[in-house]
Amino acid sequence: MTSTRQASAREAARQGTAGPFAALLLAVLSFSLLQTMVVPALPDLQRELDVSPTTTAWLISSFLLTSSVGTVIIGRLGDMFGKRRLLLVSLAILAAGTLLAALAGALPGSIGVLVAARAVQGLGAGTFPLAFGIVRETFPRDRVPVAIGTVSAIFGIGFGVGLVVPGPIIDALGWPWLFWAALVVIVLALAAVAAFVARDRPGLGGRVDWVGAGVLTVALTALLLAISQSRLWAPAVVVALAAVAVAAFAGFVLLESRLAEPLVDLRVLRRRTLVTANLTALIIGFGMYGAFTLVPQLVQTPTEAGYGFGATVTESGLYLLPMAVTMLFAGPLAGRLGPRIGFTATLVAACLIGAVGFAAFAVGHQHPWAVATGAGVLGVGIGFAFSSLANVVVGAVEPHETGEATGVNTIVRTIGGSLGAQVATAVVGATTATGLPTAAGYTTAFAVSAVALVAAALVALAGGRGRAR
């Protein structure tokens, strides 16, 4: 009788969280798609709006800058004033930016409007830490690791799918429909969160550290500009930006350490588990994000170069499809394994699996089957990594610290990804023949990513067992 009652209770809990969980997945998907959907459209935007590649690159940079700032600030505000409330605000901001982007082609100064719209979209990055916080507050404890793993997987899947679906949409309807399609997903997510996610419990309240938010904004903006524009701007400007970033981060640490209600509680971030989790996230971002940059470029290279496949934009996205498919299964699987063997173990496995995927790229990138296989293996590594990192961080903090801690971890991974993308591009471009990178450049870049992930595995081992609380 007791076991029957327990089974009935578990089933009731599952049914009670199905609607909120679907709403959270849709919210995370709506943002993650926008991270990369614009990337395949850059050549069309450059041609139709008659602008340079440097100008269109700001469609990536503006989104990156505001999303990095928004992740921590909105995550912290969610901890203070309610995660559901801030999730609705984030989705509303995301919808406004996407609507503006969809209309940009019909407005004067289209490229400027589009860059501004992408900056507004980036502020919706708070959906990720807020979703983690809502899962932890509302789901049965035994379901939290798997739920977090699934949310993490959807975030990664959206990133990959955002590279796959734009080709057919652009070919059939034109680039503005990328944003109209994304707007439909966002509106559905907004409605689902409003309908299914329970109203917030009382938050921490308190005063918002706007001065700290401003200093952190300066620090992150200067750092990410120094990274993203390092190959385009004069070295003196890049060095100056790096110096500003260092000074602003130092000022931020001094300011936060003196406040009773800081934007970021540095005492929390000094915990050993979080230090190693954030350092691991930095290295994982550095290693893994090179795939999103290099694989489409590789497969689109004309066959005359001796190694490319001459793929179209649509076809190049299909080479990354195995990555999206395997991520879908890997994230929840890591969430199930973690409570049994420890999330540090699954994180180490993630890094080593990812290294194998990059090794497949390095050795066999002249063969379509090897690229597709490497993408599938890498998808397992990314799915495990995103899920394990999130669970390690969540397990190391109290519920009211979840948004802040996961937001910082997401920013660190983004910084690592920005740096990794720049390094990968520089390595590939260092050797050219007949105006195109050589195959050796890709081999070296993929090998660098594999080595980085092995290093991330060693760092992760220093973090302890990482079991969820």
C-alpha positions in Angstrom: 0.0 0.0 0.0 2.8 2.4 0.9 4.7 1.8 -2.3 1.4 2.4 -4.3 0.9 5.7 -2.5 4.5 6.7 -3.2 4.1 5.8 -6.9 0.8 7.8 -7.0 2.5 10.8 -5.4 5.4 10.7 -7.9 3.0 10.5 -10.8 1.0 13.5 -9.4 4.2 15.4 -9.1 5.1 14.7 -12.7 1.7 15.8 -13.9 1.9 18.9 -11.8 5.2 20.0 -13.3 4.6 19.0 -16.9 3.0 22.3 -17.9 5.6 24.5 -16.1 8.4 22.4 -17.4 7.2 22.7 -21.0 6.9 26.5 -20.5 10.4 26.8 -19.2 11.8 24.7 -22.1 10.0 26.9 -24.6 11.4 30.1 -22.9 14.9 28.8 -23.0 14.6 27.7 -26.6 13.2 31.1 -27.7 16.4 32.8 -26.5 18.9 30.1 -27.5 17.7 30.1 -31.1 18.5 33.8 -31.4 22.1 33.3 -30.4 23.0 31.8 -33.7 20.1 32.3 -36.1 21.6 35.4 -37.5 25.0 33.8 -38.3 23.9 32.0 -41.6 22.1 35.2 -42.6 25.2 37.5 -42.4 26.2 37.2 -46.1 22.6 38.0 -47.2 22.4 40.9 -44.8 25.7 42.3 -46.0 24.5 42.1 -49.6 20.9 43.4 -49.1 21.8 46.2 -46.7 25.0 47.1 -48.6 27.3 47.1 -45.6 30.7 45.7 -44.9 31.5 42.4 -43.0 32.8 44.5 -40.1 29.5 46.2 -39.8 27.4 43.0 -39.9 29.7 41.5 -37.3 28.1 43.9 -34.8 25.0 41.9 -35.1 26.9 39.2 -33.2 28.9 41.5 -30.9 25.9 43.7 -29.7 23.9 40.6 -28.8 26.9 39.1 -27.0 27.6 42.2 -25.0 24.1 42.8 -23.7 23.4 39.1 -23.0 26.5 38.8 -20.9 25.5 41.8 -18.8 21.8 40.7 -18.7 22.5 37.2 -17.5 24.0 38.2 -14.1 21.8 41.3 -13.5 18.5 39.7 -14.4 19.4 36.4 -12.6 20.2 38.4 -9.5 17.0 40.4 -9.8 15.1 37.2 -10.1 16.6 36.0 -6.8 15.5 39.2 -5.2 12.1 39.9 -6.6 10.8 36.7 -8.0 12.0 34.5 -10.9 8.6 34.1 -12.7 8.2 37.9 -12.7 11.7 38.5 -14.1 11.2 35.6 -16.6 8.1 37.4 -18.0 10.1 40.6 -18.2 13.0 38.9 -20.0 10.6 37.3 -22.6 8.9 40.6 -23.1 12.2 42.4 -23.8 13.2 39.5 -26.1 9.9 39.9 -28.0 10.3 43.7 -28.3 13.9 43.3 -29.7 12.8 40.5 -32.1 9.9 42.6 -33.4 12.2 45.5 -34.0 14.6 43.2 -35.9 11.8 41.9 -38.1 10.8 45.4 -39.0 14.4 46.7 -39.5 14.5 46.1 -43.2 11.6 48.5 -43.8 13.0 51.3 -41.5 15.5 54.0 -42.3 19.0 53.1 -41.3 18.2 49.5 -41.4 21.6 48.1 -40.2 21.7 50.5 -37.2 18.2 49.5 -36.2 19.1 45.8 -36.6 22.2 46.2 -34.4 20.1 48.0 -31.8 17.4 45.3 -32.0 20.0 42.6 -31.4 21.3 44.4 -28.4 17.7 44.5 -26.9 17.4 40.8 -27.7 20.5 40.0 -25.7 18.9 41.3 -22.5 16.7 38.3 -22.7 19.6 36.1 -21.6 18.2 36.0 -18.1 15.8 33.2 -19.2 18.6 30.7 -18.6 19.5 31.3 -14.9 15.8 32.1 -14.1 14.7 28.7 -15.6 17.2 26.9 -13.4 16.0 28.8 -10.3 12.3 28.0 -11.0 13.1 24.3 -11.5 14.9 24.2 -8.2 12.1 26.0 -6.3 9.1 24.1 -7.8 10.2 20.6 -8.8 10.4 17.6 -6.5 14.0 17.2 -5.3 14.6 13.9 -7.1 13.6 15.4 -10.4 15.7 18.5 -10.2 19.0 17.1 -11.8 17.2 15.6 -14.8 15.1 18.7 -15.3 18.2 20.9 -15.2 19.9 18.6 -17.6 17.0 18.9 -20.0 16.9 22.7 -19.8 20.7 22.7 -20.4 20.2 20.4 -23.4 17.5 22.6 -24.9 19.8 25.6 -24.5 22.5 23.8 -26.5 20.0 22.4 -29.0 18.6 25.8 -29.7 22.2 27.0 -30.3 22.7 24.3 -32.9 19.3 24.4 -34.5 19.8 28.1 -34.9 22.5 27.3 -37.4 20.3 24.7 -39.3 16.9 26.3 -39.9 17.8 29.8 -41.2 19.0 28.5 -44.6 15.6 27.3 -45.9 13.8 30.3 -44.3 16.1 32.8 -46.0 15.9 31.0 -49.3 12.1 30.9 -49.3 11.1 34.1 -47.5 14.0 36.3 -46.9 16.0 37.3 -43.7 13.2 39.3 -41.9 11.3 36.0 -41.6 14.0 34.6 -39.3 12.8 37.1 -36.7 9.1 36.7 -37.5 9.4 33.0 -36.9 11.4 33.6 -33.7 8.8 36.1 -32.5 6.1 33.4 -32.7 8.1 31.1 -30.5 8.8 33.9 -28.0 5.1 34.9 -27.8 4.1 31.2 -27.2 6.8 31.0 -24.5 5.5 34.2 -22.8 1.9 32.9 -22.8 3.0 29.5 -21.5 5.0 30.9 -18.6 2.1 33.3 -17.7 -0.4 30.3 -17.8 1.6 27.5 -16.2 4.4 28.7 -14.0 3.2 29.3 -10.5 3.3 32.8 -9.0 6.5 33.7 -7.1 7.1 33.0 -3.5 8.3 36.1 -1.6 11.8 36.9 -2.8 14.7 38.3 -0.8 13.7 41.9 -1.6 16.2 44.6 -0.8 17.9 47.4 -2.8 19.3 46.9 -6.3 23.0 47.6 -6.5 22.8 49.8 -9.6 26.3 51.2 -9.2 27.7 47.7 -9.1 25.6 46.8 -12.2 27.1 49.8 -14.0 30.7 48.9 -13.1 30.1 45.3 -14.1 28.6 46.4 -17.4 31.7 48.5 -18.1 34.0 45.6 -17.2 32.2 43.0 -19.3 31.7 45.4 -22.3 35.4 46.3 -22.4 36.5 42.7 -22.0 34.2 41.3 -24.7 35.0 44.2 -27.1 38.7 43.6 -26.6 38.2 39.9 -27.4 35.6 40.1 -30.3 37.3 43.1 -32.0 40.9 42.0 -31.4 41.5 41.2 -35.1 39.7 44.3 -36.4 40.8 47.2 -34.2 44.2 48.7 -33.7 46.3 46.9 -31.0 46.5 50.1 -28.9 42.7 50.2 -28.7 42.5 46.5 -27.8 45.1 46.9 -25.1 43.3 50.0 -23.7 40.0 48.1 -23.6 41.7 45.2 -21.8 43.1 47.7 -19.3 39.7 49.2 -18.7 38.3 45.8 -18.2 40.9 44.9 -15.6 40.4 48.2 -13.7 36.6 47.9 -13.8 36.7 44.3 -12.5 39.0 45.3 -9.7 36.7 48.2 -8.8 33.7 45.9 -8.9 35.4 43.5 -6.5 36.2 46.3 -4.1 32.7 47.7 -4.3 30.9 44.4 -3.9 33.0 43.4 -0.9 31.9 46.5 1.0 28.2 46.3 0.4 25.7 44.5 2.6 23.4 43.8 -0.4 25.8 43.4 -3.4 24.8 42.6 -6.9 27.1 39.5 -6.8 28.0 38.0 -3.4 31.7 37.3 -3.9 31.7 35.1 -0.8 29.5 32.6 -2.7 31.7 32.6 -5.7 34.8 31.9 -3.6 33.6 28.5 -2.7 35.9 25.8 -4.1 33.2 24.1 -6.1 32.1 27.3 -7.8 35.7 28.4 -8.5 36.5 25.1 -10.3 33.1 25.0 -12.0 33.6 28.5 -13.4 37.2 27.9 -14.5 36.0 24.6 -16.2 33.2 26.6 -17.9 35.7 29.1 -19.2 37.9 26.4 -20.8 34.9 24.4 -22.1 33.6 27.5 -23.7 37.0 28.1 -25.3 37.2 24.6 -26.6 33.7 23.8 -27.7 32.5 27.0 -29.3 35.1 26.7 -32.0 33.0 23.9 -33.6 30.1 26.3 -34.2 32.5 28.7 -35.9 34.7 26.4 -37.9 32.4 23.5 -39.1 30.1 25.6 -41.3 33.2 27.4 -42.7 34.9 24.2 -43.3 32.1 22.4 -45.2 31.3 25.5 -47.2 34.8 25.7 -48.6 34.9 24.9 -52.3 36.2 21.4 -53.2 38.9 23.0 -55.3 40.7 23.8 -52.0 41.3 20.0 -51.6 39.3 19.6 -48.4 36.0 21.4 -48.5 32.6 20.1 -49.6 31.2 23.2 -51.3 28.1 23.0 -49.2 25.4 25.6 -49.3 24.2 27.5 -46.1 21.4 25.0 -45.7 23.6 22.0 -46.3 26.3 23.2 -43.9 23.7 23.4 -41.1 22.8 19.8 -41.7 26.4 18.7 -40.8 25.7 20.1 -37.3 22.3 18.3 -37.0 23.8 15.2 -35.4 25.1 17.5 -32.6 21.6 18.8 -31.9 20.2 15.3 -31.9 22.7 13.8 -29.5 22.5 16.8 -27.2 18.8 16.2 -26.8 19.5 12.8 -25.2 22.8 13.6 -23.5 21.6 16.4 -21.2 18.9 14.4 -19.4 21.1 11.3 -19.3 23.8 13.3 -17.5 21.1 14.5 -15.1 20.2 10.9 -14.3 23.8 9.7 -13.9 25.0 12.7 -11.8 23.2 11.8 -8.5 24.6 8.3 -8.8 28.2 8.9 -9.6 28.6 12.6 -8.9 28.4 15.5 -11.4 32.1 16.0 -11.3 32.5 12.6 -12.9 29.9 13.4 -15.6 31.6 16.7 -16.2 35.0 15.0 -16.6 33.4 12.5 -19.0 31.8 15.4 -20.9 35.2 17.0 -21.5 36.9 13.8 -22.6 34.0 12.9 -25.0 34.2 16.4 -26.4 37.9 15.9 -26.9 37.2 12.7 -28.9 34.8 14.6 -31.1 37.3 17.3 -31.9 40.0 14.6 -32.5 37.6 13.1 -35.1 37.3 16.6 -36.8 41.1 17.0 -36.7 41.9 13.6 -38.2 39.0 13.2 -40.6 37.7 16.6 -41.6 38.2 15.8 -45.3 35.4 13.2 -45.2 31.7 14.1 -44.8 31.0 11.0 -42.6 33.8 12.0 -40.2 32.5 15.5 -39.8 29.0 14.3 -39.1 30.3 11.6 -36.7 32.5 14.1 -34.9 29.5 16.5 -34.6 27.4 13.7 -33.0 30.1 12.8 -30.5 30.7 16.4 -29.7 26.9 16.8 -29.1 27.2 14.2 -26.4 30.0 16.0 -24.8 28.2 19.4 -24.9 25.0 17.9 -23.6 26.9 16.3 -20.7 28.9 19.5 -20.1 26.0 21.9 -20.0 23.9 19.6 -17.7 26.8 18.8 -15.4 28.0 22.4 -15.0 24.5 23.6 -14.2 24.0 20.8 -11.6 27.4 21.4 -10.0 26.6 25.1 -9.6 23.0 24.6 -8.4 24.2 21.9 -5.9 26.8 24.2 -4.5 24.4 27.1 -3.6 21.3 27.8 -1.7 18.0 28.3 -3.6 18.1 32.1 -3.2 21.6 32.1 -4.8 20.7 30.1 -7.9 20.1 32.9 -10.4 23.2 34.7 -9.4 25.5 31.7 -9.4 24.2 30.2 -12.7 24.3 33.6 -14.3 28.0 34.1 -13.5 28.7 30.6 -14.8 26.9 31.3 -18.0 28.9 34.6 -18.5 32.2 32.8 -17.9 31.4 30.2 -20.5 30.4 32.9 -22.9 33.7 34.8 -22.4 35.5 31.5 -23.0 33.5 30.9 -26.1 34.2 34.4 -27.5 37.9 33.9 -26.9 37.9 30.4 -28.4 36.1 31.6 -31.5 38.7 34.3 -32.0 41.6 32.0 -31.5 40.1 29.3 -33.7 39.5 31.8 -36.5 43.1 33.2 -36.1 44.6 29.7 -36.2 42.7 28.7 -39.4 43.5 32.0 -41.1 47.2 31.9 -40.2 48.0 29.8 -43.3 46.3 30.3 -46.6 46.7 29.0 -50.2 45.0 30.6 -53.2 43.1 32.9 -50.9 41.6 30.1 -48.7 42.8 28.6 -45.4 44.8 25.4 -45.7 43.6 22.1 -44.4 46.4 22.2 -41.8 44.9 25.2 -40.2 41.7 23.4 -39.5 43.7 20.4 -38.2 45.6 22.6 -35.8 42.5 24.5 -34.6 40.5 21.3 -33.9 43.5 19.8 -32.1 43.8 23.0 -29.9 40.1 22.5 -28.9 40.7 18.9 -28.1 43.7 19.8 -25.8 41.6 22.5 -24.1 38.9 20.0 -23.2 41.4 17.6 -21.8 42.7 20.5 -19.6 39.1 21.3 -18.6 38.7 17.7 -17.4 41.7 18.1 -15.2 40.4 21.3 -13.7 37.0 19.7 -13.1 38.6 16.9 -11.1 39.8 19.5 -8.6 36.2 20.5 -7.7 35.2 17.6 -5.6 32.4 15.0 -6.2 29.8 17.6 -7.1 26.7 15.7 -5.9 23.5 17.7 -6.0 22.1 18.9 -2.8 
